[in-house]
Amino acid sequence: MHLGALISRLENEADAMRALEALGDLALFAEVQEVGAQHDEAPGEYLANAAQRFAAAASDDDWLTLMGAMERTDDPASVAIDKMLRWALVKDRAEATEPPAQSHCGCGSRGGGCGGHA
């Protein structure tokens, strides 16, 4: 199966859920459940969105790592799913630990308290 076809297939939440279960990695499944719940996503939905986000936002290095891993296995689809999921989990965990951005205008005042801008 081609990678583009795999990503398209994962758009179907039921197919994504079957693919996630087929990985057989209970720790990964639990992590997907946990992080997915933080985004109001069921595990299959989280995988579907993770694949789309990877396709749209992964760096060249991320793609190179993915393609290299897929070339070195007898099950490239499972490796691709695993890598895309782990990439998304790292991104989502990093976002969850970032401090909230402070609201301020370009003048340097914090919290919108300068009053000089309309």
ZAMARBA-767177 format. One record per atom (N, C-alpha, C): residue number from 0; residue in one letter; atom name; x, z, y. Coordinates in nm, 3 decimals. Layout:
BEGIN
@pos=NUM code=A site=CA east=X up=Z north=Y
...
END
This chain:
BEGIN
@pos=0 code=M site=N east=0.084 up=0.000 north=-0.117
@pos=0 code=M site=CA east=0.000 up=0.000 north=0.000
@pos=0 code=M site=C east=0.089 up=0.000 north=0.124
@pos=1 code=H site=N east=0.054 up=-0.081 north=0.221
@pos=1 code=H site=CA east=0.128 up=-0.086 north=0.347
@pos=1 code=H site=C east=0.095 up=0.035 north=0.432
@pos=2 code=L site=N east=0.189 up=0.075 north=0.515
@pos=2 code=L site=CA east=0.170 up=0.194 north=0.598
@pos=2 code=L site=C east=0.051 up=0.179 north=0.691
@pos=3 code=G site=N east=0.033 up=0.063 north=0.751
@pos=3 code=G site=CA east=-0.082 up=0.042 north=0.839
@pos=3 code=G site=C east=-0.214 up=0.056 north=0.764
@pos=4 code=A site=N east=-0.218 up=0.007 north=0.642
@pos=4 code=A site=CA east=-0.340 up=0.020 north=0.561
@pos=4 code=A site=C east=-0.364 up=0.166 north=0.524
@pos=5 code=L site=N east=-0.255 up=0.239 north=0.497
@pos=5 code=L site=CA east=-0.269 up=0.381 north=0.466
@pos=5 code=L site=C east=-0.326 up=0.457 north=0.585
@pos=6 code=I site=N east=-0.271 up=0.433 north=0.703
@pos=6 code=I site=CA east=-0.320 up=0.501 north=0.823
@pos=6 code=I site=C east=-0.466 up=0.467 north=0.849
@pos=7 code=S site=N east=-0.501 up=0.341 north=0.831
@pos=7 code=S site=CA east=-0.641 up=0.300 north=0.848
@pos=7 code=S site=C east=-0.731 up=0.369 north=0.746
@pos=8 code=R site=N east=-0.684 up=0.378 north=0.624
@pos=8 code=R site=CA east=-0.764 up=0.442 north=0.518
@pos=8 code=R site=C east=-0.786 up=0.589 north=0.547
@pos=9 code=L site=N east=-0.686 up=0.653 north=0.610
@pos=9 code=L site=CA east=-0.697 up=0.795 north=0.641
@pos=9 code=L site=C east=-0.796 up=0.822 north=0.754
@pos=10 code=E site=N east=-0.841 up=0.718 north=0.823
@pos=10 code=E site=CA east=-0.943 up=0.736 north=0.927
@pos=10 code=E site=C east=-1.073 up=0.786 north=0.866
@pos=11 code=N site=N east=-1.095 up=0.756 north=0.740
@pos=11 code=N site=CA east=-1.212 up=0.806 north=0.669
@pos=11 code=N site=C east=-1.182 up=0.949 north=0.626
@pos=12 code=E site=N east=-1.257 up=1.045 north=0.678
@pos=12 code=E site=CA east=-1.229 up=1.186 north=0.653
@pos=12 code=E site=C east=-1.233 up=1.221 north=0.504
@pos=13 code=A site=N east=-1.324 up=1.161 north=0.430
@pos=13 code=A site=CA east=-1.332 up=1.188 north=0.285
@pos=13 code=A site=C east=-1.207 up=1.138 north=0.213
@pos=14 code=D site=N east=-1.161 up=1.018 north=0.249
@pos=14 code=D site=CA east=-1.037 up=0.966 north=0.190
@pos=14 code=D site=C east=-0.917 up=1.052 north=0.229
@pos=15 code=A site=N east=-0.917 up=1.098 north=0.355
@pos=15 code=A site=CA east=-0.808 up=1.184 north=0.402
@pos=15 code=A site=C east=-0.808 up=1.315 north=0.323
@pos=16 code=M site=N east=-0.924 up=1.370 north=0.299
@pos=16 code=M site=CA east=-0.933 up=1.495 north=0.224
@pos=16 code=M site=C east=-0.882 up=1.476 north=0.081
@pos=17 code=R site=N east=-0.920 up=1.366 north=0.017
@pos=17 code=R site=CA east=-0.871 up=1.337 north=-0.118
@pos=17 code=R site=C east=-0.719 up=1.322 north=-0.119
@pos=18 code=A site=N east=-0.666 up=1.254 north=-0.018
@pos=18 code=A site=CA east=-0.521 up=1.235 north=-0.009
@pos=18 code=A site=C east=-0.449 up=1.368 north=0.011
@pos=19 code=L site=N east=-0.506 up=1.454 north=0.092
@pos=19 code=L site=CA east=-0.448 up=1.586 north=0.116
@pos=19 code=L site=C east=-0.449 up=1.669 north=-0.012
@pos=20 code=E site=N east=-0.559 up=1.667 north=-0.083
@pos=20 code=E site=CA east=-0.568 up=1.740 north=-0.210
@pos=20 code=E site=C east=-0.471 up=1.684 north=-0.313
@pos=21 code=A site=N east=-0.452 up=1.552 north=-0.313
@pos=21 code=A site=CA east=-0.363 up=1.488 north=-0.410
@pos=21 code=A site=C east=-0.217 up=1.528 north=-0.390
@pos=22 code=L site=N east=-0.182 up=1.573 north=-0.270
@pos=22 code=L site=CA east=-0.044 up=1.619 north=-0.248
@pos=22 code=L site=C east=-0.013 up=1.740 north=-0.336
@pos=23 code=G site=N east=-0.114 up=1.822 north=-0.361
@pos=23 code=G site=CA east=-0.095 up=1.937 north=-0.449
@pos=23 code=G site=C east=-0.008 up=2.047 north=-0.389
@pos=24 code=D site=N east=0.008 up=2.048 north=-0.258
@pos=24 code=D site=CA east=0.091 up=2.148 north=-0.190
@pos=24 code=D site=C east=-0.003 up=2.251 north=-0.126
@pos=25 code=L site=N east=-0.023 up=2.363 north=-0.196
@pos=25 code=L site=CA east=-0.119 up=2.463 north=-0.149
@pos=25 code=L site=C east=-0.077 up=2.527 north=-0.017
@pos=26 code=A site=N east=0.053 up=2.546 north=0.002
@pos=26 code=A site=CA east=0.100 up=2.605 north=0.128
@pos=26 code=A site=C east=0.073 up=2.510 north=0.244
@pos=27 code=L site=N east=0.099 up=2.382 north=0.223
@pos=27 code=L site=CA east=0.072 up=2.283 north=0.327
@pos=27 code=L site=C east=-0.078 up=2.276 north=0.355
@pos=28 code=F site=N east=-0.158 up=2.277 north=0.250
@pos=28 code=F site=CA east=-0.303 up=2.273 north=0.266
@pos=28 code=F site=C east=-0.351 up=2.393 north=0.348
@pos=29 code=A site=N east=-0.299 up=2.512 north=0.319
@pos=29 code=A site=CA east=-0.338 up=2.632 north=0.393
@pos=29 code=A site=C east=-0.298 up=2.620 north=0.540
@pos=30 code=E site=N east=-0.181 up=2.566 north=0.565
@pos=30 code=E site=CA east=-0.135 up=2.549 north=0.703
@pos=30 code=E site=C east=-0.223 up=2.449 north=0.777
@pos=31 code=V site=N east=-0.261 up=2.341 north=0.709
@pos=31 code=V site=CA east=-0.351 up=2.242 north=0.769
@pos=31 code=V site=C east=-0.486 up=2.307 north=0.800
@pos=32 code=Q site=N east=-0.536 up=2.389 north=0.709
@pos=32 code=Q site=CA east=-0.662 up=2.459 north=0.733
@pos=32 code=Q site=C east=-0.652 up=2.548 north=0.856
@pos=33 code=E site=N east=-0.542 up=2.624 north=0.864
@pos=33 code=E site=CA east=-0.524 up=2.717 north=0.974
@pos=33 code=E site=C east=-0.513 up=2.646 north=1.109
@pos=34 code=V site=N east=-0.423 up=2.549 north=1.118
@pos=34 code=V site=CA east=-0.402 up=2.479 north=1.244
@pos=34 code=V site=C east=-0.523 up=2.392 north=1.277
@pos=35 code=G site=N east=-0.581 up=2.329 north=1.176
@pos=35 code=G site=CA east=-0.700 up=2.249 north=1.199
@pos=35 code=G site=C east=-0.814 up=2.332 north=1.255
@pos=36 code=A site=N east=-0.830 up=2.453 north=1.205
@pos=36 code=A site=CA east=-0.937 up=2.542 north=1.255
@pos=36 code=A site=C east=-0.917 up=2.574 north=1.403
@pos=37 code=Q site=N east=-0.793 up=2.583 north=1.446
@pos=37 code=Q site=CA east=-0.764 up=2.609 north=1.587
@pos=37 code=Q site=C east=-0.810 up=2.493 north=1.676
@pos=38 code=H site=N east=-0.823 up=2.375 north=1.615
@pos=38 code=H site=CA east=-0.867 up=2.255 north=1.687
@pos=38 code=H site=C east=-1.008 up=2.213 north=1.646
@pos=39 code=D site=N east=-1.078 up=2.302 north=1.577
@pos=39 code=D site=CA east=-1.213 up=2.274 north=1.527
@pos=39 code=D site=C east=-1.217 up=2.150 north=1.439
@pos=40 code=E site=N east=-1.116 up=2.137 north=1.353
@pos=40 code=E site=CA east=-1.108 up=2.023 north=1.261
@pos=40 code=E site=C east=-1.101 up=2.072 north=1.117
@pos=41 code=A site=N east=-1.180 up=2.010 north=1.031
@pos=41 code=A site=CA east=-1.168 up=2.034 north=0.887
@pos=41 code=A site=C east=-1.037 up=1.972 north=0.841
@pos=42 code=P site=N east=-0.984 up=2.013 north=0.724
@pos=42 code=P site=CA east=-0.855 up=1.961 north=0.679
@pos=42 code=P site=C east=-0.848 up=1.808 north=0.672
@pos=43 code=G site=N east=-0.950 up=1.742 north=0.621
@pos=43 code=G site=CA east=-0.948 up=1.596 north=0.615
@pos=43 code=G site=C east=-0.946 up=1.534 north=0.753
@pos=44 code=E site=N east=-1.022 up=1.593 north=0.843
@pos=44 code=E site=CA east=-1.025 up=1.544 north=0.981
@pos=44 code=E site=C east=-0.889 up=1.565 north=1.048
@pos=45 code=Y site=N east=-0.826 up=1.680 north=1.020
@pos=45 code=Y site=CA east=-0.695 up=1.707 north=1.077
@pos=45 code=Y site=C east=-0.594 up=1.601 north=1.031
@pos=46 code=L site=N east=-0.595 up=1.570 north=0.902
@pos=46 code=L site=CA east=-0.504 up=1.468 north=0.850
@pos=46 code=L site=C east=-0.534 up=1.333 north=0.914
@pos=47 code=A site=N east=-0.659 up=1.296 north=0.923
@pos=47 code=A site=CA east=-0.695 up=1.168 north=0.985
@pos=47 code=A site=C east=-0.641 up=1.161 north=1.127
@pos=48 code=N site=N east=-0.660 up=1.268 north=1.204
@pos=48 code=N site=CA east=-0.612 up=1.269 north=1.342
@pos=48 code=N site=C east=-0.460 up=1.276 north=1.349
@pos=49 code=A site=N east=-0.397 up=1.348 north=1.256
@pos=49 code=A site=CA east=-0.252 up=1.356 north=1.253
@pos=49 code=A site=C east=-0.190 up=1.219 north=1.230
@pos=50 code=A site=N east=-0.247 up=1.142 north=1.140
@pos=50 code=A site=CA east=-0.195 up=1.007 north=1.113
@pos=50 code=A site=C east=-0.208 up=0.919 north=1.237
@pos=51 code=Q site=N east=-0.321 up=0.929 north=1.306
@pos=51 code=Q site=CA east=-0.342 up=0.850 north=1.428
@pos=51 code=Q site=C east=-0.244 up=0.893 north=1.537
@pos=52 code=R site=N east=-0.226 up=1.024 north=1.553
@pos=52 code=R site=CA east=-0.133 up=1.073 north=1.655
@pos=52 code=R site=C east=0.010 up=1.032 north=1.624
@pos=53 code=F site=N east=0.047 up=1.037 north=1.496
@pos=53 code=F site=CA east=0.181 up=0.995 north=1.458
@pos=53 code=F site=C east=0.200 up=0.848 north=1.493
@pos=54 code=A site=N east=0.103 up=0.766 north=1.457
@pos=54 code=A site=CA east=0.113 up=0.622 north=1.485
@pos=54 code=A site=C east=0.126 up=0.595 north=1.634
@pos=55 code=A site=N east=0.060 up=0.675 north=1.716
@pos=55 code=A site=CA east=0.059 up=0.651 north=1.861
@pos=55 code=A site=C east=0.174 up=0.718 north=1.935
@pos=56 code=A site=N east=0.225 up=0.831 north=1.884
@pos=56 code=A site=CA east=0.316 up=0.910 north=1.966
@pos=56 code=A site=C east=0.450 up=0.947 north=1.902
@pos=57 code=A site=N east=0.471 up=0.912 north=1.777
@pos=57 code=A site=CA east=0.598 up=0.949 north=1.712
@pos=57 code=A site=C east=0.714 up=0.874 north=1.778
@pos=58 code=S site=N east=0.827 up=0.940 north=1.784
@pos=58 code=S site=CA east=0.947 up=0.879 north=1.842
@pos=58 code=S site=C east=1.008 up=0.779 north=1.745
@pos=59 code=D site=N east=1.101 up=0.702 north=1.794
@pos=59 code=D site=CA east=1.173 up=0.609 north=1.706
@pos=59 code=D site=C east=1.244 up=0.684 north=1.594
@pos=60 code=D site=N east=1.299 up=0.801 north=1.626
@pos=60 code=D site=CA east=1.366 up=0.881 north=1.524
@pos=60 code=D site=C east=1.267 up=0.929 north=1.418
@pos=61 code=D site=N east=1.147 up=0.968 north=1.461
@pos=61 code=D site=CA east=1.044 up=1.010 north=1.366
@pos=61 code=D site=C east=1.008 up=0.896 north=1.272
@pos=62 code=W site=N east=0.992 up=0.776 north=1.327
@pos=62 code=W site=CA east=0.960 up=0.659 north=1.245
@pos=62 code=W site=C east=1.074 up=0.625 north=1.150
@pos=63 code=L site=N east=1.197 up=0.634 north=1.199
@pos=63 code=L site=CA east=1.312 up=0.605 north=1.114
@pos=63 code=L site=C east=1.320 up=0.704 north=0.998
@pos=64 code=T site=N east=1.297 up=0.831 north=1.026
@pos=64 code=T site=CA east=1.296 up=0.933 north=0.922
@pos=64 code=T site=C east=1.186 up=0.905 north=0.819
@pos=65 code=L site=N east=1.068 up=0.871 north=0.869
@pos=65 code=L site=CA east=0.955 up=0.840 north=0.780
@pos=65 code=L site=C east=0.988 up=0.720 north=0.690
@pos=66 code=M site=N east=1.035 up=0.613 north=0.750
@pos=66 code=M site=CA east=1.062 up=0.491 north=0.672
@pos=66 code=M site=C east=1.173 up=0.515 north=0.570
@pos=67 code=G site=N east=1.275 up=0.589 north=0.609
@pos=67 code=G site=CA east=1.384 up=0.620 north=0.515
@pos=67 code=G site=C east=1.334 up=0.702 north=0.397
@pos=68 code=A site=N east=1.252 up=0.801 north=0.425
@pos=68 code=A site=CA east=1.197 up=0.885 north=0.317
@pos=68 code=A site=C east=1.108 up=0.802 north=0.224
@pos=69 code=M site=N east=1.030 up=0.711 north=0.282
@pos=69 code=M site=CA east=0.941 up=0.627 north=0.201
@pos=69 code=M site=C east=1.019 up=0.533 north=0.110
@pos=70 code=E site=N east=1.134 up=0.487 north=0.158
@pos=70 code=E site=CA east=1.217 up=0.395 north=0.077
@pos=70 code=E site=C east=1.283 up=0.465 north=-0.041
@pos=71 code=R site=N east=1.299 up=0.597 north=-0.032
@pos=71 code=R site=CA east=1.371 up=0.670 north=-0.135
@pos=71 code=R site=C east=1.280 up=0.738 north=-0.237
@pos=72 code=T site=N east=1.155 up=0.696 north=-0.246
@pos=72 code=T site=CA east=1.062 up=0.762 north=-0.339
@pos=72 code=T site=C east=0.981 up=0.661 north=-0.417
@pos=73 code=D site=N east=0.927 up=0.710 north=-0.527
@pos=73 code=D site=CA east=0.836 up=0.628 north=-0.607
@pos=73 code=D site=C east=0.692 up=0.639 north=-0.558
@pos=74 code=D site=N east=0.666 up=0.733 north=-0.466
@pos=74 code=D site=CA east=0.531 up=0.756 north=-0.414
@pos=74 code=D site=C east=0.534 up=0.757 north=-0.260
@pos=75 code=P site=N east=0.554 up=0.639 north=-0.200
@pos=75 code=P site=CA east=0.569 up=0.634 north=-0.054
@pos=75 code=P site=C east=0.445 up=0.681 north=0.022
@pos=76 code=A site=N east=0.326 up=0.662 north=-0.032
@pos=76 code=A site=CA east=0.205 up=0.705 north=0.038
@pos=76 code=A site=C east=0.202 up=0.856 north=0.053
@pos=77 code=S site=N east=0.233 up=0.928 north=-0.054
@pos=77 code=S site=CA east=0.234 up=1.074 north=-0.048
@pos=77 code=S site=C east=0.342 up=1.124 north=0.048
@pos=78 code=V site=N east=0.457 up=1.061 north=0.046
@pos=78 code=V site=CA east=0.565 up=1.099 north=0.137
@pos=78 code=V site=C east=0.523 up=1.075 north=0.282
@pos=79 code=A site=N east=0.459 up=0.962 north=0.308
@pos=79 code=A site=CA east=0.414 up=0.931 north=0.443
@pos=79 code=A site=C east=0.312 up=1.034 north=0.492
@pos=80 code=I site=N east=0.218 up=1.067 north=0.407
@pos=80 code=I site=CA east=0.115 up=1.165 north=0.443
@pos=80 code=I site=C east=0.180 up=1.300 north=0.472
@pos=81 code=D site=N east=0.270 up=1.342 north=0.384
@pos=81 code=D site=CA east=0.340 up=1.468 north=0.402
@pos=81 code=D site=C east=0.418 up=1.471 north=0.534
@pos=82 code=K site=N east=0.493 up=1.367 north=0.561
@pos=82 code=K site=CA east=0.573 up=1.362 north=0.684
@pos=82 code=K site=C east=0.486 up=1.360 north=0.809
@pos=83 code=M site=N east=0.378 up=1.282 north=0.808
@pos=83 code=M site=CA east=0.291 up=1.275 north=0.926
@pos=83 code=M site=C east=0.222 up=1.409 north=0.950
@pos=84 code=L site=N east=0.180 up=1.474 north=0.842
@pos=84 code=L site=CA east=0.117 up=1.605 north=0.856
@pos=84 code=L site=C east=0.214 up=1.708 north=0.912
@pos=85 code=R site=N east=0.333 up=1.712 north=0.856
@pos=85 code=R site=CA east=0.432 up=1.811 north=0.901
@pos=85 code=R site=C east=0.472 up=1.785 north=1.046
@pos=86 code=W site=N east=0.481 up=1.658 north=1.085
@pos=86 code=W site=CA east=0.510 up=1.623 north=1.225
@pos=86 code=W site=C east=0.400 up=1.678 north=1.316
@pos=87 code=A site=N east=0.275 up=1.656 north=1.279
@pos=87 code=A site=CA east=0.162 up=1.702 north=1.360
@pos=87 code=A site=C east=0.158 up=1.855 north=1.365
@pos=88 code=L site=N east=0.185 up=1.920 north=1.254
@pos=88 code=L site=CA east=0.183 up=2.066 north=1.251
@pos=88 code=L site=C east=0.290 up=2.124 north=1.343
@pos=89 code=V site=N east=0.409 up=2.065 north=1.342
@pos=89 code=V site=CA east=0.516 up=2.111 north=1.432
@pos=89 code=V site=C east=0.473 up=2.094 north=1.577
@pos=90 code=K site=N east=0.416 up=1.978 north=1.610
@pos=90 code=K site=CA east=0.370 up=1.953 north=1.747
@pos=90 code=K site=C east=0.261 up=2.052 north=1.787
@pos=91 code=D site=N east=0.165 up=2.074 north=1.699
@pos=91 code=D site=CA east=0.054 up=2.163 north=1.731
@pos=91 code=D site=C east=0.100 up=2.308 north=1.742
@pos=92 code=R site=N east=0.191 up=2.349 north=1.656
@pos=92 code=R site=CA east=0.244 up=2.487 north=1.664
@pos=92 code=R site=C east=0.322 up=2.505 north=1.795
@pos=93 code=A site=N east=0.399 up=2.404 north=1.834
@pos=93 code=A site=CA east=0.476 up=2.413 north=1.959
@pos=93 code=A site=C east=0.382 up=2.423 north=2.079
@pos=94 code=E site=N east=0.276 up=2.343 north=2.079
@pos=94 code=E site=CA east=0.177 up=2.349 north=2.187
@pos=94 code=E site=C east=0.112 up=2.485 north=2.196
@pos=95 code=A site=N east=0.085 up=2.545 north=2.081
@pos=95 code=A site=CA east=0.017 up=2.674 north=2.079
@pos=95 code=A site=C east=0.105 up=2.786 north=2.133
@pos=96 code=T site=N east=0.237 up=2.769 north=2.130
@pos=96 code=T site=CA east=0.326 up=2.875 north=2.176
@pos=96 code=T site=C east=0.377 up=2.851 north=2.318
@pos=97 code=E site=N east=0.344 up=2.735 north=2.379
@pos=97 code=E site=CA east=0.386 up=2.709 north=2.516
@pos=97 code=E site=C east=0.307 up=2.799 north=2.611
@pos=98 code=P site=N east=0.375 up=2.853 north=2.713
@pos=98 code=P site=CA east=0.300 up=2.932 north=2.811
@pos=98 code=P site=C east=0.207 up=2.841 north=2.891
@pos=99 code=P site=N east=0.093 up=2.893 north=2.934
@pos=99 code=P site=CA east=0.001 up=2.810 north=3.011
@pos=99 code=P site=C east=0.064 up=2.765 north=3.142
@pos=100 code=A site=N east=0.036 up=2.642 north=3.179
@pos=100 code=A site=CA east=0.089 up=2.588 north=3.303
@pos=100 code=A site=C east=0.023 up=2.659 north=3.420
@pos=101 code=Q site=N east=0.103 up=2.689 north=3.521
@pos=101 code=Q site=CA east=0.047 up=2.753 north=3.639
@pos=101 code=Q site=C east=-0.003 up=2.646 north=3.733
@pos=102 code=S site=N east=-0.116 up=2.674 north=3.794
@pos=102 code=S site=CA east=-0.174 up=2.582 north=3.889
@pos=102 code=S site=C east=-0.109 up=2.605 north=4.024
@pos=103 code=H site=N east=-0.049 up=2.501 north=4.077
@pos=103 code=H site=CA east=0.008 up=2.512 north=4.211
@pos=103 code=H site=C east=0.021 up=2.374 north=4.273
@pos=104 code=C site=N east=0.020 up=2.372 north=4.402
@pos=104 code=C site=CA east=0.034 up=2.244 north=4.471
@pos=104 code=C site=C east=0.183 up=2.217 north=4.495
@pos=105 code=G site=N east=0.213 up=2.105 north=4.550
@pos=105 code=G site=CA east=0.352 up=2.066 north=4.573
@pos=105 code=G site=C east=0.423 up=2.147 north=4.679
@pos=106 code=C site=N east=0.350 up=2.226 north=4.756
@pos=106 code=C site=CA east=0.413 up=2.304 north=4.863
@pos=106 code=C site=C east=0.486 up=2.425 north=4.809
@pos=107 code=G site=N east=0.463 up=2.459 north=4.684
@pos=107 code=G site=CA east=0.532 up=2.570 north=4.624
@pos=107 code=G site=C east=0.448 up=2.696 north=4.610
@pos=108 code=S site=N east=0.333 up=2.702 north=4.674
@pos=108 code=S site=CA east=0.248 up=2.821 north=4.657
@pos=108 code=S site=C east=0.185 up=2.818 north=4.520
@pos=109 code=R site=N east=0.167 up=2.932 north=4.462
@pos=109 code=R site=CA east=0.110 up=2.942 north=4.328
@pos=109 code=R site=C east=-0.037 up=2.979 north=4.336
@pos=110 code=G site=N east=-0.113 up=2.931 north=4.237
@pos=110 code=G site=CA east=-0.253 up=2.970 north=4.227
@pos=110 code=G site=C east=-0.343 up=2.907 north=4.330
@pos=111 code=G site=N east=-0.296 up=2.802 north=4.397
@pos=111 code=G site=CA east=-0.380 up=2.732 north=4.495
@pos=111 code=G site=C east=-0.406 up=2.814 north=4.620
@pos=112 code=G site=N east=-0.317 up=2.913 north=4.650
@pos=112 code=G site=CA east=-0.342 up=3.003 north=4.761
@pos=112 code=G site=C east=-0.289 up=2.956 north=4.895
@pos=113 code=C site=N east=-0.235 up=2.837 north=4.906
@pos=113 code=C site=CA east=-0.179 up=2.798 north=5.035
@pos=113 code=C site=C east=-0.286 up=2.767 north=5.137
@pos=114 code=G site=N east=-0.401 up=2.714 north=5.094
@pos=114 code=G site=CA east=-0.513 up=2.688 north=5.183
@pos=114 code=G site=C east=-0.492 up=2.573 north=5.280
@pos=115 code=G site=N east=-0.376 up=2.513 north=5.276
@pos=115 code=G site=CA east=-0.350 up=2.405 north=5.373
@pos=115 code=G site=C east=-0.377 up=2.267 north=5.320
@pos=116 code=H site=N east=-0.434 up=2.255 north=5.202
@pos=116 code=H site=CA east=-0.459 up=2.123 north=5.141
@pos=116 code=H site=C east=-0.607 up=2.107 north=5.114
@pos=117 code=A site=N east=-0.657 up=1.991 north=5.143
@pos=117 code=A site=CA east=-0.799 up=1.965 north=5.117
@pos=117 code=A site=C east=-0.814 up=1.871 north=5.003
END
